[in-house]
Amino acid sequence: MKRPMGADEDRPVVLVVDDDEDHLMMLEASFDAAGYEVLTAASFADASKKLMESSVDALVADLTLGDGSALDLLPPLGDRRPRVAIVLSGFDRPEDFERARAAGFDAHLVKPTPFDRLTSIIDEGLKKRASGVQLARPRPGNGPKRAPY
């Protein structure tokens, strides 16, 4: 996969997906100001296309999109998934967190989430995966119960 045209090699590429135009623009400006290379998608279809065509370091996606669910974005990518994937959602039930984990996401954050929390999760995830080694993901029902994220 290739980096987006004009992307700076020193800046992590984040794909922000949200069908709420105002929220999408706010996140785009915030990530850009924080030093990330930013791609945006306002739909599931557009996000899927960009994930297939570009090398993306991090994915930040609203859970419910007008034409699909963010939970369906990662499985088709296989080993080409972004190094960090985060769902942003208004849903905060335990089963919502489990569904996000089962779909391959590293975190499920409830809106509104402070921007510095979002970037710290991305930055920490990028550091841990710099070697290309995937982090182990807990499977539902295995191990002790703990608070989500």
C-alpha positions as a Markdown table, in Angstrom:
| # | Residue | x | y | z |
|---|---|---|---|---|
| 1 | Met | 0.0 | 0.0 | 0.0 |
| 2 | Lys | 1.1 | 3.5 | -0.6 |
| 3 | Arg | 1.1 | 6.6 | 1.6 |
| 4 | Pro | -1.4 | 9.3 | 0.6 |
| 5 | Met | -0.1 | 11.6 | -2.1 |
| 6 | Gly | 1.9 | 14.4 | -0.5 |
| 7 | Ala | 2.1 | 12.7 | 2.9 |
| 8 | Asp | 5.1 | 13.6 | 5.1 |
| 9 | Glu | 7.0 | 10.4 | 6.0 |
| 10 | Asp | 7.6 | 11.8 | 9.6 |
| 11 | Arg | 3.9 | 12.4 | 10.3 |
| 12 | Pro | 1.6 | 9.5 | 11.2 |
| 13 | Val | -1.4 | 9.2 | 8.8 |
| 14 | Val | -4.7 | 9.1 | 10.5 |
| 15 | Leu | -8.0 | 8.4 | 8.8 |
| 16 | Val | -10.9 | 10.1 | 10.5 |
| 17 | Val | -14.4 | 8.7 | 9.6 |
| 18 | Asp | -17.6 | 10.4 | 10.6 |
| 19 | Asp | -20.9 | 11.1 | 8.8 |
| 20 | Asp | -21.4 | 14.2 | 11.0 |
| 21 | Glu | -19.7 | 16.9 | 8.9 |
| 22 | Asp | -19.0 | 19.3 | 11.8 |
| 23 | His | -17.5 | 16.6 | 14.0 |
| 24 | Leu | -15.4 | 15.4 | 11.0 |
| 25 | Met | -14.1 | 18.9 | 10.3 |
| 26 | Met | -13.3 | 19.5 | 14.0 |
| 27 | Leu | -11.3 | 16.3 | 14.3 |
| 28 | Glu | -9.5 | 16.9 | 11.0 |
| 29 | Ala | -8.4 | 20.4 | 12.2 |
| 30 | Ser | -7.4 | 19.0 | 15.6 |
| 31 | Phe | -5.3 | 16.2 | 14.2 |
| 32 | Asp | -3.6 | 18.4 | 11.7 |
| 33 | Ala | -2.7 | 20.9 | 14.4 |
| 34 | Ala | -1.4 | 18.1 | 16.5 |
| 35 | Gly | 1.1 | 17.1 | 13.7 |
| 36 | Tyr | -0.7 | 14.2 | 12.0 |
| 37 | Glu | -1.3 | 13.7 | 8.3 |
| 38 | Val | -5.1 | 13.6 | 8.0 |
| 39 | Leu | -7.4 | 11.8 | 5.6 |
| 40 | Thr | -11.1 | 12.0 | 6.1 |
| 41 | Ala | -14.1 | 10.0 | 5.0 |
| 42 | Ala | -17.8 | 10.9 | 5.5 |
| 43 | Ser | -19.1 | 7.4 | 4.8 |
| 44 | Phe | -18.4 | 3.7 | 5.3 |
| 45 | Ala | -17.9 | 3.3 | 1.5 |
| 46 | Asp | -15.4 | 6.2 | 1.3 |
| 47 | Ala | -13.5 | 4.9 | 4.4 |
| 48 | Ser | -13.3 | 1.4 | 3.0 |
| 49 | Lys | -11.9 | 2.7 | -0.3 |
| 50 | Lys | -9.3 | 4.8 | 1.5 |
| 51 | Leu | -8.3 | 2.0 | 3.8 |
| 52 | Met | -7.7 | -0.3 | 0.7 |
| 53 | Glu | -5.8 | 2.3 | -1.3 |
| 54 | Ser | -3.6 | 4.1 | 1.3 |
| 55 | Ser | -1.3 | 3.2 | 4.1 |
| 56 | Val | -3.0 | 4.4 | 7.2 |
| 57 | Asp | -1.3 | 4.4 | 10.6 |
| 58 | Ala | -4.4 | 5.1 | 12.7 |
| 59 | Leu | -8.1 | 4.9 | 12.2 |
| 60 | Val | -10.6 | 6.9 | 14.2 |
| 61 | Ala | -14.2 | 6.1 | 13.3 |
| 62 | Asp | -17.6 | 7.0 | 14.5 |
| 63 | Leu | -19.4 | 3.7 | 15.2 |
| 64 | Thr | -22.6 | 4.3 | 13.2 |
| 65 | Leu | -22.3 | 5.6 | 9.7 |
| 66 | Gly | -25.2 | 6.3 | 7.4 |
| 67 | Asp | -24.2 | 3.5 | 5.1 |
| 68 | Gly | -22.6 | 1.0 | 7.5 |
| 69 | Ser | -20.9 | 0.3 | 10.8 |
| 70 | Ala | -17.3 | 1.1 | 11.7 |
| 71 | Leu | -17.1 | -2.5 | 13.1 |
| 72 | Asp | -17.1 | -3.8 | 9.5 |
| 73 | Leu | -14.1 | -1.7 | 8.4 |
| 74 | Leu | -11.2 | -3.8 | 9.7 |
| 75 | Pro | -12.0 | -7.4 | 8.9 |
| 76 | Pro | -11.6 | -7.1 | 5.1 |
| 77 | Leu | -8.1 | -5.6 | 5.6 |
| 78 | Gly | -6.5 | -8.6 | 7.2 |
| 79 | Asp | -2.8 | -7.9 | 7.9 |
| 80 | Arg | -3.1 | -4.5 | 6.2 |
| 81 | Arg | -5.1 | -3.0 | 9.1 |
| 82 | Pro | -4.0 | 0.3 | 10.6 |
| 83 | Arg | -1.6 | 0.0 | 13.5 |
| 84 | Val | -4.2 | 1.6 | 15.8 |
| 85 | Ala | -7.9 | 1.6 | 15.4 |
| 86 | Ile | -10.4 | 3.5 | 17.6 |
| 87 | Val | -14.2 | 3.6 | 17.6 |
| 88 | Leu | -15.8 | 6.8 | 18.8 |
| 89 | Ser | -19.4 | 6.3 | 19.9 |
| 90 | Gly | -22.3 | 7.5 | 21.9 |
| 91 | Phe | -22.9 | 3.9 | 23.0 |
| 92 | Asp | -21.3 | 2.8 | 26.3 |
| 93 | Arg | -22.8 | -0.6 | 27.2 |
| 94 | Pro | -20.4 | -3.4 | 28.0 |
| 95 | Glu | -21.5 | -5.3 | 24.9 |
| 96 | Asp | -20.6 | -2.2 | 22.8 |
| 97 | Phe | -17.0 | -2.4 | 24.1 |
| 98 | Glu | -16.9 | -6.2 | 23.5 |
| 99 | Arg | -18.2 | -5.8 | 19.9 |
| 100 | Ala | -15.5 | -3.2 | 19.1 |
| 101 | Arg | -12.8 | -5.5 | 20.5 |
| 102 | Ala | -14.1 | -8.5 | 18.7 |
| 103 | Ala | -14.1 | -6.5 | 15.4 |
| 104 | Gly | -10.3 | -5.7 | 15.9 |
| 105 | Phe | -10.5 | -2.2 | 17.4 |
| 106 | Asp | -7.9 | -1.2 | 20.1 |
| 107 | Ala | -10.3 | 1.1 | 21.9 |
| 108 | His | -13.9 | 2.1 | 22.1 |
| 109 | Leu | -14.2 | 5.7 | 23.4 |
| 110 | Val | -17.4 | 7.3 | 24.3 |
| 111 | Lys | -18.2 | 10.8 | 22.9 |
| 112 | Pro | -17.3 | 13.3 | 23.9 |
| 113 | Thr | -13.7 | 12.2 | 24.5 |
| 114 | Pro | -11.0 | 14.7 | 25.3 |
| 115 | Phe | -8.7 | 15.1 | 22.3 |
| 116 | Asp | -5.6 | 14.6 | 24.3 |
| 117 | Arg | -6.9 | 11.2 | 25.5 |
| 118 | Leu | -7.5 | 10.2 | 21.8 |
| 119 | Thr | -4.0 | 11.2 | 20.7 |
| 120 | Ser | -2.3 | 9.6 | 23.7 |
| 121 | Ile | -4.0 | 6.2 | 22.8 |
| 122 | Ile | -2.9 | 6.6 | 19.2 |
| 123 | Asp | 0.7 | 7.7 | 20.1 |
| 124 | Glu | 1.1 | 4.9 | 22.6 |
| 125 | Gly | -0.3 | 2.3 | 20.1 |
| 126 | Leu | 2.1 | 3.5 | 17.4 |
| 127 | Lys | 5.1 | 3.2 | 19.7 |
| 128 | Lys | 4.1 | -0.3 | 20.8 |
| 129 | Arg | 3.7 | -1.4 | 17.3 |
| 130 | Ala | 6.7 | 0.3 | 15.8 |
| 131 | Ser | 8.4 | -3.1 | 15.4 |
| 132 | Gly | 5.4 | -4.4 | 13.4 |
| 133 | Val | 4.5 | -6.8 | 16.2 |
| 134 | Gln | 0.8 | -7.0 | 16.9 |
| 135 | Leu | -0.4 | -6.6 | 20.5 |
| 136 | Ala | -2.3 | -9.6 | 21.9 |
| 137 | Arg | -6.0 | -8.8 | 22.2 |
| 138 | Pro | -8.0 | -10.3 | 25.1 |
| 139 | Arg | -10.8 | -12.6 | 24.0 |
| 140 | Pro | -14.2 | -12.3 | 25.7 |
| 141 | Gly | -14.5 | -14.7 | 28.6 |
| 142 | Asn | -10.7 | -15.3 | 28.9 |
| 143 | Gly | -9.0 | -13.9 | 31.9 |
| 144 | Pro | -10.1 | -11.5 | 34.7 |
| 145 | Lys | -12.8 | -8.9 | 34.2 |
| 146 | Arg | -11.5 | -5.4 | 34.0 |
| 147 | Ala | -12.9 | -1.9 | 33.2 |
| 148 | Pro | -13.0 | -1.1 | 29.5 |
| 149 | Tyr | -9.8 | 0.7 | 28.4 |
